[in-house]
């Protein structure tokens, strides 16, 4: 029972991070895409490395990892 509660809290916290980030950007007039971090993404799913890097950073911030987009671990996806 306790593990289920911890898992639910972890999922809630992940969604809260994404929601707060989106709200802050909207308040600043910045429009960003809404990502589904549960779907696995590959470099071919993005039009350029900047877009892939932004997705990777947002995914990591939300606790979903880097989706193996940064193979050489330099902080830039798909290069």
C-alpha positions as CSV (number, residue, x, y, z in Angstrom):
1,X,0.0,0.0,0.0
2,X,2.8,2.4,0.9
3,X,4.6,1.8,-2.4
4,X,1.5,2.5,-4.3
5,X,1.1,5.8,-2.5
6,X,4.7,6.7,-3.2
7,X,4.3,5.8,-6.8
8,X,1.2,8.0,-7.1
9,X,3.0,10.9,-5.4
10,X,5.9,10.5,-7.8
11,X,3.6,10.6,-10.8
12,X,1.8,13.7,-9.4
13,X,5.1,15.5,-8.8
14,X,6.2,14.8,-12.4
15,X,3.0,16.2,-13.8
16,X,3.2,19.2,-11.4
17,X,6.7,20.0,-12.7
18,X,5.5,20.0,-16.3
19,X,2.4,22.0,-15.5
20,X,4.3,24.6,-13.5
21,X,6.8,24.9,-16.3
22,X,4.1,25.4,-18.9
23,X,2.3,27.9,-16.8
24,X,5.4,30.0,-16.3
25,X,6.2,30.0,-20.0
26,X,2.6,31.0,-20.8
27,X,2.8,33.9,-18.4
28,X,6.0,35.1,-20.1
29,X,4.3,34.8,-23.5
30,X,6.5,31.9,-24.6
31,X,4.7,29.1,-26.4
32,X,6.2,25.6,-26.1
33,X,4.9,22.3,-27.4
34,X,3.3,19.9,-25.0
35,X,5.2,16.6,-24.9
36,X,4.2,13.1,-24.1
37,X,7.3,11.9,-22.3
38,X,5.9,8.3,-22.0
39,X,6.3,7.8,-25.7
40,X,9.8,6.8,-26.7
41,X,11.4,9.4,-29.0
42,X,14.3,9.0,-31.4
43,X,16.4,11.6,-33.2
44,X,14.4,11.0,-36.4
45,X,11.2,12.2,-34.6
46,X,12.7,15.8,-34.5
47,X,13.4,18.3,-37.2
48,X,16.7,19.4,-35.7
49,X,19.0,18.9,-32.7
50,X,17.7,22.1,-30.9
51,X,14.2,20.7,-30.9
52,X,15.5,17.3,-29.7
53,X,17.6,19.0,-27.0
54,X,14.6,21.0,-25.7
55,X,12.5,17.8,-25.5
56,X,15.3,15.9,-23.7
57,X,15.7,18.7,-21.1
58,X,12.0,18.9,-20.4
59,X,11.8,15.1,-20.2
60,X,14.7,15.0,-17.7
61,X,13.1,17.8,-15.7
62,X,9.9,15.8,-15.5
63,X,11.7,12.7,-14.4
64,X,11.4,10.6,-17.6
65,X,15.1,10.5,-18.6
66,X,16.8,11.6,-21.8
67,X,15.2,9.0,-24.1
68,X,18.8,8.0,-25.2
69,X,19.0,11.2,-27.3
70,X,22.3,12.3,-25.9
71,X,24.6,9.3,-26.7
72,X,27.9,11.2,-26.1
73,X,26.6,12.8,-22.9
74,X,27.5,16.4,-24.0
75,X,24.1,17.9,-23.2
76,X,23.1,18.3,-26.8
77,X,20.7,15.8,-28.3
78,X,21.2,14.1,-31.7
79,X,24.6,15.4,-32.6
